[in-house]
Amino acid sequence: MAKKKYDIVLSAGSYTNGQGEEKKRWVNAGVIMQGDDGFFALLDPGVNLAAYKEPGKDRVIASLFEPRQQQQKPQQQSANAGYEALHGDNADDFDDSIPF
């Protein structure tokens, strides 16, 4: 089974946040995976690399970042999250036979 090792990201310029700090804007262009036979890339076909070429350069620079731990946001919890909190992770193990 393949495992995600890195995110492939492109710099898409910069912006100034509410505190007056200049921050880079990033676009995720794909991922680097590691499988049984080695590393491979999965690229987003909707990302036009030519749009990220810096003036005067003949190549596009892509950065690799280790994936962040994704934290589940409260609005993305499953519909039965309250039941799971009370009854554990086996909330989906019940047999519900609705006659319609």
Distance bins in CASP14 RR format, pairs under 12 A and 6 or more apart:
PFRMAT RR
TARGET T0000
AUTHOR 0000-0000-0000
RMODE 2
METHOD distances of the structure
MODEL  1
1 33 0 0 0 0 1 0 0 0 0 0 0
1 34 0 0 0 0 0 1 0 0 0 0 0
1 35 1 0 0 1 0 0 0 0 0 0 0
1 36 0 0 0 0 1 0 0 0 0 0 0
2 31 0 0 0 0 1 0 0 0 0 0 0
2 32 0 0 0 0 0 1 0 0 0 0 0
2 33 1 0 1 0 0 0 0 0 0 0 0
2 34 1 0 0 1 0 0 0 0 0 0 0
2 35 1 0 1 0 0 0 0 0 0 0 0
2 36 0 0 0 0 1 0 0 0 0 0 0
2 37 0 0 0 0 1 0 0 0 0 0 0
2 38 0 0 0 0 1 0 0 0 0 0 0
2 39 0 0 0 0 1 0 0 0 0 0 0
2 40 1 0 0 1 0 0 0 0 0 0 0
2 41 0 0 0 0 0 1 0 0 0 0 0
2 42 0 0 0 0 1 0 0 0 0 0 0
3 31 0 0 0 0 0 1 0 0 0 0 0
3 32 0 0 0 0 0 1 0 0 0 0 0
3 33 1 0 0 1 0 0 0 0 0 0 0
3 34 1 0 1 0 0 0 0 0 0 0 0
3 35 1 0 0 1 0 0 0 0 0 0 0
3 36 0 0 0 0 0 1 0 0 0 0 0
3 38 0 0 0 0 0 1 0 0 0 0 0
3 39 0 0 0 0 0 1 0 0 0 0 0
3 40 0 0 0 0 0 1 0 0 0 0 0
3 66 0 0 0 0 0 1 0 0 0 0 0
3 67 0 0 0 0 1 0 0 0 0 0 0
4 28 0 0 0 0 0 1 0 0 0 0 0
4 30 0 0 0 0 1 0 0 0 0 0 0
4 31 1 0 1 0 0 0 0 0 0 0 0
4 32 1 0 0 1 0 0 0 0 0 0 0
4 33 1 0 1 0 0 0 0 0 0 0 0
4 34 0 0 0 0 1 0 0 0 0 0 0
4 35 0 0 0 0 0 1 0 0 0 0 0
4 39 0 0 0 0 0 1 0 0 0 0 0
4 40 0 0 0 0 0 1 0 0 0 0 0
4 41 0 0 0 0 0 1 0 0 0 0 0
4 42 0 0 0 0 1 0 0 0 0 0 0
4 64 0 0 0 0 0 1 0 0 0 0 0
4 65 0 0 0 0 0 1 0 0 0 0 0
4 66 0 0 0 0 1 0 0 0 0 0 0
4 67 1 0 1 0 0 0 0 0 0 0 0
4 68 0 0 0 0 0 1 0 0 0 0 0
4 69 0 0 0 0 0 1 0 0 0 0 0
4 70 0 0 0 0 0 1 0 0 0 0 0
5 30 0 0 0 0 0 1 0 0 0 0 0
5 31 1 0 0 1 0 0 0 0 0 0 0
5 32 1 0 1 0 0 0 0 0 0 0 0
5 33 1 0 0 1 0 0 0 0 0 0 0
5 34 1 0 1 0 0 0 0 0 0 0 0
5 35 0 0 0 0 1 0 0 0 0 0 0
5 38 0 0 0 0 0 1 0 0 0 0 0
5 39 1 0 0 1 0 0 0 0 0 0 0
5 40 0 0 0 0 0 1 0 0 0 0 0
5 41 0 0 0 0 0 1 0 0 0 0 0
5 42 0 0 0 0 0 1 0 0 0 0 0
5 64 0 0 0 0 1 0 0 0 0 0 0
5 65 0 0 0 0 0 1 0 0 0 0 0
5 66 1 0 0 1 0 0 0 0 0 0 0
5 67 1 0 0 1 0 0 0 0 0 0 0
6 28 0 0 0 0 0 1 0 0 0 0 0
6 29 0 0 0 0 0 1 0 0 0 0 0
6 30 0 0 0 0 1 0 0 0 0 0 0
6 31 1 0 0 1 0 0 0 0 0 0 0
6 32 1 0 1 0 0 0 0 0 0 0 0
6 33 0 0 0 0 1 0 0 0 0 0 0
6 34 0 0 0 0 1 0 0 0 0 0 0
6 39 0 0 0 0 1 0 0 0 0 0 0
6 40 0 0 0 0 0 1 0 0 0 0 0
6 41 0 0 0 0 1 0 0 0 0 0 0
6 42 0 0 0 0 0 1 0 0 0 0 0
6 62 0 0 0 0 0 1 0 0 0 0 0
6 63 0 0 0 0 1 0 0 0 0 0 0
6 64 1 0 1 0 0 0 0 0 0 0 0
6 65 1 0 0 1 0 0 0 0 0 0 0
6 66 1 0 0 1 0 0 0 0 0 0 0
6 67 1 0 0 1 0 0 0 0 0 0 0
6 68 0 0 0 0 0 1 0 0 0 0 0
7 26 0 0 0 0 1 0 0 0 0 0 0
7 27 0 0 0 0 0 1 0 0 0 0 0
7 28 1 0 1 0 0 0 0 0 0 0 0
7 29 0 0 0 0 1 0 0 0 0 0 0
7 30 1 0 0 1 0 0 0 0 0 0 0
7 31 1 0 1 0 0 0 0 0 0 0 0
7 32 1 0 0 1 0 0 0 0 0 0 0
7 33 0 0 0 0 0 1 0 0 0 0 0
7 41 0 0 0 0 0 1 0 0 0 0 0
7 42 0 0 0 0 0 1 0 0 0 0 0
7 43 0 0 0 0 0 1 0 0 0 0 0
7 44 0 0 0 0 0 1 0 0 0 0 0
7 62 0 0 0 0 1 0 0 0 0 0 0
7 63 0 0 0 0 1 0 0 0 0 0 0
7 64 1 0 0 1 0 0 0 0 0 0 0
7 65 1 0 1 0 0 0 0 0 0 0 0
7 66 1 0 0 1 0 0 0 0 0 0 0
7 67 1 0 1 0 0 0 0 0 0 0 0
7 68 0 0 0 0 1 0 0 0 0 0 0
7 70 0 0 0 0 0 1 0 0 0 0 0
8 26 0 0 0 0 0 1 0 0 0 0 0
8 27 0 0 0 0 1 0 0 0 0 0 0
8 28 1 0 0 1 0 0 0 0 0 0 0
8 29 1 0 1 0 0 0 0 0 0 0 0
8 30 1 0 1 0 0 0 0 0 0 0 0
8 31 1 0 0 1 0 0 0 0 0 0 0
8 32 1 0 0 1 0 0 0 0 0 0 0
8 33 0 0 0 0 0 1 0 0 0 0 0
8 39 0 0 0 0 0 1 0 0 0 0 0
8 40 0 0 0 0 0 1 0 0 0 0 0
8 41 1 0 0 1 0 0 0 0 0 0 0
8 42 0 0 0 0 1 0 0 0 0 0 0
8 43 1 0 0 1 0 0 0 0 0 0 0
8 44 0 0 0 0 1 0 0 0 0 0 0
8 47 0 0 0 0 1 0 0 0 0 0 0
8 49 0 0 0 0 0 1 0 0 0 0 0
8 52 0 0 0 0 0 1 0 0 0 0 0
8 60 0 0 0 0 0 1 0 0 0 0 0
8 61 0 0 0 0 0 1 0 0 0 0 0
8 62 1 0 1 0 0 0 0 0 0 0 0
8 63 1 0 0 1 0 0 0 0 0 0 0
8 64 1 0 0 1 0 0 0 0 0 0 0
8 65 0 0 0 0 1 0 0 0 0 0 0
8 66 0 0 0 0 0 1 0 0 0 0 0
8 67 0 0 0 0 0 1 0 0 0 0 0
9 24 0 0 0 0 1 0 0 0 0 0 0
9 25 0 0 0 0 0 1 0 0 0 0 0
9 26 1 0 1 0 0 0 0 0 0 0 0
9 27 1 0 0 1 0 0 0 0 0 0 0
9 28 1 0 1 0 0 0 0 0 0 0 0
9 29 1 0 0 1 0 0 0 0 0 0 0
9 30 0 0 0 0 1 0 0 0 0 0 0
9 31 0 0 0 0 0 1 0 0 0 0 0
9 32 0 0 0 0 0 1 0 0 0 0 0
9 43 0 0 0 0 0 1 0 0 0 0 0
9 44 0 0 0 0 0 1 0 0 0 0 0
9 47 0 0 0 0 0 1 0 0 0 0 0
9 52 0 0 0 0 0 1 0 0 0 0 0
9 60 0 0 0 0 0 1 0 0 0 0 0
9 61 0 0 0 0 0 1 0 0 0 0 0
9 62 1 0 0 1 0 0 0 0 0 0 0
9 63 1 0 1 0 0 0 0 0 0 0 0
9 64 1 0 0 1 0 0 0 0 0 0 0
9 65 1 0 0 1 0 0 0 0 0 0 0
9 66 0 0 0 0 0 1 0 0 0 0 0
9 67 0 0 0 0 0 1 0 0 0 0 0
9 68 0 0 0 0 0 1 0 0 0 0 0
10 24 0 0 0 0 0 1 0 0 0 0 0
10 25 0 0 0 0 1 0 0 0 0 0 0
10 26 1 0 0 1 0 0 0 0 0 0 0
10 27 1 0 1 0 0 0 0 0 0 0 0
10 28 0 0 0 0 1 0 0 0 0 0 0
10 29 1 0 1 0 0 0 0 0 0 0 0
10 30 0 0 0 0 1 0 0 0 0 0 0
10 43 0 0 0 0 0 1 0 0 0 0 0
10 44 0 0 0 0 0 1 0 0 0 0 0
10 47 1 0 0 1 0 0 0 0 0 0 0
10 48 0 0 0 0 0 1 0 0 0 0 0
10 49 1 0 0 1 0 0 0 0 0 0 0
10 50 0 0 0 0 0 1 0 0 0 0 0
10 51 0 0 0 0 1 0 0 0 0 0 0
10 52 1 0 1 0 0 0 0 0 0 0 0
10 53 0 0 0 0 1 0 0 0 0 0 0
10 54 0 0 0 0 0 1 0 0 0 0 0
10 59 0 0 0 0 0 1 0 0 0 0 0
10 60 1 0 0 1 0 0 0 0 0 0 0
10 61 1 0 0 1 0 0 0 0 0 0 0
10 62 1 0 1 0 0 0 0 0 0 0 0
10 63 1 0 0 1 0 0 0 0 0 0 0
10 64 0 0 0 0 0 1 0 0 0 0 0
10 65 0 0 0 0 0 1 0 0 0 0 0
11 23 0 0 0 0 0 1 0 0 0 0 0
11 24 1 0 1 0 0 0 0 0 0 0 0
11 25 1 0 0 1 0 0 0 0 0 0 0
11 26 1 0 0 1 0 0 0 0 0 0 0
11 27 0 0 0 0 1 0 0 0 0 0 0
11 28 0 0 0 0 0 1 0 0 0 0 0
11 29 0 0 0 0 0 1 0 0 0 0 0
11 51 0 0 0 0 0 1 0 0 0 0 0
11 52 1 0 0 1 0 0 0 0 0 0 0
11 53 0 0 0 0 0 1 0 0 0 0 0
11 54 0 0 0 0 1 0 0 0 0 0 0
11 57 0 0 0 0 0 1 0 0 0 0 0
11 60 0 0 0 0 1 0 0 0 0 0 0
11 61 1 0 0 1 0 0 0 0 0 0 0
11 62 0 0 0 0 1 0 0 0 0 0 0
11 63 1 0 0 1 0 0 0 0 0 0 0
11 65 0 0 0 0 0 1 0 0 0 0 0
12 23 0 0 0 0 0 1 0 0 0 0 0
12 24 1 0 0 1 0 0 0 0 0 0 0
12 25 1 0 1 0 0 0 0 0 0 0 0
12 26 1 0 0 1 0 0 0 0 0 0 0
12 27 1 0 1 0 0 0 0 0 0 0 0
12 28 0 0 0 0 0 1 0 0 0 0 0
12 29 0 0 0 0 0 1 0 0 0 0 0
12 47 0 0 0 0 0 1 0 0 0 0 0
12 48 0 0 0 0 0 1 0 0 0 0 0
12 49 0 0 0 0 0 1 0 0 0 0 0
12 51 0 0 0 0 1 0 0 0 0 0 0
12 52 1 0 0 1 0 0 0 0 0 0 0
12 53 0 0 0 0 0 1 0 0 0 0 0
12 54 0 0 0 0 0 1 0 0 0 0 0
12 60 0 0 0 0 0 1 0 0 0 0 0
12 61 0 0 0 0 0 1 0 0 0 0 0
12 62 0 0 0 0 0 1 0 0 0 0 0
12 63 0 0 0 0 0 1 0 0 0 0 0
13 22 0 0 0 0 1 0 0 0 0 0 0
13 23 0 0 0 0 1 0 0 0 0 0 0
13 24 1 0 0 1 0 0 0 0 0 0 0
13 25 1 0 1 0 0 0 0 0 0 0 0
13 26 0 0 0 0 1 0 0 0 0 0 0
13 27 0 0 0 0 1 0 0 0 0 0 0
13 51 0 0 0 0 0 1 0 0 0 0 0
13 52 0 0 0 0 1 0 0 0 0 0 0
13 54 0 0 0 0 1 0 0 0 0 0 0
14 20 0 0 0 0 0 1 0 0 0 0 0
14 21 0 0 0 0 0 1 0 0 0 0 0
14 22 1 0 1 0 0 0 0 0 0 0 0
14 23 1 0 0 1 0 0 0 0 0 0 0
14 24 1 0 1 0 0 0 0 0 0 0 0
14 25 1 0 0 1 0 0 0 0 0 0 0
14 26 0 0 0 0 0 1 0 0 0 0 0
15 21 0 0 0 0 1 0 0 0 0 0 0
15 22 1 0 0 1 0 0 0 0 0 0 0
15 23 1 0 1 0 0 0 0 0 0 0 0
15 24 0 0 0 0 1 0 0 0 0 0 0
15 25 1 0 1 0 0 0 0 0 0 0 0
15 26 0 0 0 0 0 1 0 0 0 0 0
16 22 1 0 1 0 0 0 0 0 0 0 0
16 23 1 0 0 1 0 0 0 0 0 0 0
16 24 0 0 0 0 0 1 0 0 0 0 0
16 25 0 0 0 0 0 1 0 0 0 0 0
17 23 1 0 1 0 0 0 0 0 0 0 0
17 24 0 0 0 0 0 1 0 0 0 0 0
17 25 0 0 0 0 0 1 0 0 0 0 0
24 63 0 0 0 0 1 0 0 0 0 0 0
24 65 0 0 0 0 0 1 0 0 0 0 0
25 52 0 0 0 0 0 1 0 0 0 0 0
26 47 0 0 0 0 0 1 0 0 0 0 0
26 52 0 0 0 0 0 1 0 0 0 0 0
26 62 0 0 0 0 0 1 0 0 0 0 0
26 63 0 0 0 0 1 0 0 0 0 0 0
26 64 0 0 0 0 0 1 0 0 0 0 0
26 65 0 0 0 0 1 0 0 0 0 0 0
26 68 0 0 0 0 0 1 0 0 0 0 0
27 44 0 0 0 0 1 0 0 0 0 0 0
27 46 0 0 0 0 0 1 0 0 0 0 0
27 47 1 0 0 1 0 0 0 0 0 0 0
27 48 0 0 0 0 0 1 0 0 0 0 0
27 49 0 0 0 0 0 1 0 0 0 0 0
27 51 0 0 0 0 1 0 0 0 0 0 0
27 52 1 0 0 1 0 0 0 0 0 0 0
27 60 0 0 0 0 0 1 0 0 0 0 0
27 62 0 0 0 0 1 0 0 0 0 0 0
27 63 0 0 0 0 0 1 0 0 0 0 0
28 42 0 0 0 0 0 1 0 0 0 0 0
28 43 0 0 0 0 0 1 0 0 0 0 0
28 44 1 0 0 1 0 0 0 0 0 0 0
28 46 0 0 0 0 0 1 0 0 0 0 0
28 47 0 0 0 0 1 0 0 0 0 0 0
28 52 0 0 0 0 0 1 0 0 0 0 0
28 62 0 0 0 0 0 1 0 0 0 0 0
28 63 0 0 0 0 0 1 0 0 0 0 0
28 64 0 0 0 0 0 1 0 0 0 0 0
28 65 0 0 0 0 1 0 0 0 0 0 0
28 67 0 0 0 0 0 1 0 0 0 0 0
28 68 0 0 0 0 0 1 0 0 0 0 0
29 41 0 0 0 0 1 0 0 0 0 0 0
29 42 0 0 0 0 1 0 0 0 0 0 0
29 43 1 0 0 1 0 0 0 0 0 0 0
29 44 1 0 1 0 0 0 0 0 0 0 0
29 45 0 0 0 0 0 1 0 0 0 0 0
29 46 0 0 0 0 1 0 0 0 0 0 0
29 47 1 0 1 0 0 0 0 0 0 0 0
29 48 0 0 0 0 1 0 0 0 0 0 0
29 49 1 0 0 1 0 0 0 0 0 0 0
29 51 0 0 0 0 0 1 0 0 0 0 0
29 52 0 0 0 0 1 0 0 0 0 0 0
29 60 0 0 0 0 1 0 0 0 0 0 0
29 61 0 0 0 0 0 1 0 0 0 0 0
29 62 1 0 0 1 0 0 0 0 0 0 0
29 63 0 0 0 0 1 0 0 0 0 0 0
29 64 0 0 0 0 0 1 0 0 0 0 0
29 65 0 0 0 0 0 1 0 0 0 0 0
30 40 0 0 0 0 0 1 0 0 0 0 0
30 41 1 0 0 1 0 0 0 0 0 0 0
30 42 1 0 1 0 0 0 0 0 0 0 0
30 43 1 0 1 0 0 0 0 0 0 0 0
30 44 1 0 1 0 0 0 0 0 0 0 0
30 45 0 0 0 0 1 0 0 0 0 0 0
30 46 0 0 0 0 0 1 0 0 0 0 0
30 47 1 0 0 1 0 0 0 0 0 0 0
30 49 0 0 0 0 0 1 0 0 0 0 0
30 62 0 0 0 0 1 0 0 0 0 0 0
30 63 0 0 0 0 0 1 0 0 0 0 0
30 64 0 0 0 0 0 1 0 0 0 0 0
30 65 0 0 0 0 0 1 0 0 0 0 0
30 67 0 0 0 0 0 1 0 0 0 0 0
31 39 0 0 0 0 0 1 0 0 0 0 0
31 40 0 0 0 0 1 0 0 0 0 0 0
31 41 1 0 0 1 0 0 0 0 0 0 0
31 42 1 0 1 0 0 0 0 0 0 0 0
31 43 0 0 0 0 1 0 0 0 0 0 0
31 44 0 0 0 0 1 0 0 0 0 0 0
31 62 0 0 0 0 0 1 0 0 0 0 0
31 64 0 0 0 0 1 0 0 0 0 0 0
31 65 0 0 0 0 0 1 0 0 0 0 0
31 66 0 0 0 0 0 1 0 0 0 0 0
31 67 1 0 0 1 0 0 0 0 0 0 0
32 38 0 0 0 0 0 1 0 0 0 0 0
32 39 1 0 1 0 0 0 0 0 0 0 0
32 40 1 0 0 1 0 0 0 0 0 0 0
32 41 1 0 1 0 0 0 0 0 0 0 0
32 42 0 0 0 0 1 0 0 0 0 0 0
32 43 0 0 0 0 0 1 0 0 0 0 0
32 62 0 0 0 0 0 1 0 0 0 0 0
32 63 0 0 0 0 0 1 0 0 0 0 0
32 64 1 0 0 1 0 0 0 0 0 0 0
32 65 0 0 0 0 0 1 0 0 0 0 0
32 66 0 0 0 0 1 0 0 0 0 0 0
32 67 0 0 0 0 1 0 0 0 0 0 0
33 39 1 0 0 1 0 0 0 0 0 0 0
33 40 1 0 1 0 0 0 0 0 0 0 0
33 41 1 0 0 1 0 0 0 0 0 0 0
33 42 1 0 0 1 0 0 0 0 0 0 0
33 43 0 0 0 0 0 1 0 0 0 0 0
33 67 0 0 0 0 0 1 0 0 0 0 0
34 40 0 0 0 0 1 0 0 0 0 0 0
34 41 0 0 0 0 0 1 0 0 0 0 0
34 42 0 0 0 0 0 1 0 0 0 0 0
35 41 0 0 0 0 0 1 0 0 0 0 0
35 42 0 0 0 0 0 1 0 0 0 0 0
39 64 0 0 0 0 0 1 0 0 0 0 0
41 62 0 0 0 0 1 0 0 0 0 0 0
41 64 0 0 0 0 1 0 0 0 0 0 0
43 49 0 0 0 0 1 0 0 0 0 0 0
43 60 0 0 0 0 0 1 0 0 0 0 0
43 62 0 0 0 0 1 0 0 0 0 0 0
44 62 0 0 0 0 0 1 0 0 0 0 0
47 60 0 0 0 0 1 0 0 0 0 0 0
47 62 0 0 0 0 1 0 0 0 0 0 0
48 60 0 0 0 0 0 1 0 0 0 0 0
49 57 0 0 0 0 0 1 0 0 0 0 0
49 59 0 0 0 0 1 0 0 0 0 0 0
49 60 1 0 1 0 0 0 0 0 0 0 0
49 61 0 0 0 0 0 1 0 0 0 0 0
49 62 0 0 0 0 1 0 0 0 0 0 0
50 57 0 0 0 0 0 1 0 0 0 0 0
50 58 0 0 0 0 0 1 0 0 0 0 0
50 59 0 0 0 0 0 1 0 0 0 0 0
50 60 1 0 0 1 0 0 0 0 0 0 0
51 60 0 0 0 0 1 0 0 0 0 0 0
52 59 0 0 0 0 0 1 0 0 0 0 0
52 60 1 0 1 0 0 0 0 0 0 0 0
52 61 0 0 0 0 1 0 0 0 0 0 0
52 62 0 0 0 0 1 0 0 0 0 0 0
52 63 0 0 0 0 0 1 0 0 0 0 0
53 59 1 0 0 1 0 0 0 0 0 0 0
53 60 1 0 1 0 0 0 0 0 0 0 0
53 61 0 0 0 0 1 0 0 0 0 0 0
53 62 0 0 0 0 0 1 0 0 0 0 0
54 60 1 0 0 1 0 0 0 0 0 0 0
54 61 1 0 0 1 0 0 0 0 0 0 0
70 76 0 0 0 0 1 0 0 0 0 0 0
71 77 0 0 0 0 0 1 0 0 0 0 0
72 78 0 0 0 0 1 0 0 0 0 0 0
72 81 0 0 0 0 1 0 0 0 0 0 0
72 84 0 0 0 0 0 1 0 0 0 0 0
73 81 0 0 0 0 0 1 0 0 0 0 0
74 81 0 0 0 0 1 0 0 0 0 0 0
74 82 0 0 0 0 0 1 0 0 0 0 0
75 81 0 0 0 0 0 1 0 0 0 0 0
77 83 0 0 0 0 0 1 0 0 0 0 0
77 84 0 0 0 0 1 0 0 0 0 0 0
77 85 0 0 0 0 1 0 0 0 0 0 0
77 91 0 0 0 0 0 1 0 0 0 0 0
78 84 1 0 0 1 0 0 0 0 0 0 0
78 85 0 0 0 0 0 1 0 0 0 0 0
78 89 0 0 0 0 0 1 0 0 0 0 0
78 91 0 0 0 0 1 0 0 0 0 0 0
78 92 0 0 0 0 1 0 0 0 0 0 0
79 91 0 0 0 0 0 1 0 0 0 0 0
79 92 0 0 0 0 0 1 0 0 0 0 0
80 86 0 0 0 0 1 0 0 0 0 0 0
80 87 0 0 0 0 1 0 0 0 0 0 0
80 88 0 0 0 0 0 1 0 0 0 0 0
80 89 0 0 0 0 0 1 0 0 0 0 0
80 90 0 0 0 0 0 1 0 0 0 0 0
80 91 1 0 1 0 0 0 0 0 0 0 0
80 92 1 0 0 1 0 0 0 0 0 0 0
80 93 0 0 0 0 0 1 0 0 0 0 0
80 94 0 0 0 0 1 0 0 0 0 0 0
80 96 0 0 0 0 0 1 0 0 0 0 0
81 87 0 0 0 0 0 1 0 0 0 0 0
81 88 0 0 0 0 0 1 0 0 0 0 0
81 89 0 0 0 0 0 1 0 0 0 0 0
81 91 0 0 0 0 1 0 0 0 0 0 0
81 92 0 0 0 0 0 1 0 0 0 0 0
82 88 0 0 0 0 1 0 0 0 0 0 0
82 91 0 0 0 0 1 0 0 0 0 0 0
83 89 0 0 0 0 0 1 0 0 0 0 0
83 90 0 0 0 0 0 1 0 0 0 0 0
83 91 1 0 1 0 0 0 0 0 0 0 0
83 92 0 0 0 0 1 0 0 0 0 0 0
83 93 0 0 0 0 0 1 0 0 0 0 0
83 94 0 0 0 0 1 0 0 0 0 0 0
83 96 0 0 0 0 0 1 0 0 0 0 0
84 90 0 0 0 0 1 0 0 0 0 0 0
84 91 1 0 1 0 0 0 0 0 0 0 0
84 92 0 0 0 0 1 0 0 0 0 0 0
84 93 0 0 0 0 0 1 0 0 0 0 0
84 94 0 0 0 0 0 1 0 0 0 0 0
85 91 0 0 0 0 1 0 0 0 0 0 0
87 93 0 0 0 0 1 0 0 0 0 0 0
87 94 0 0 0 0 1 0 0 0 0 0 0
88 94 0 0 0 0 0 1 0 0 0 0 0
END
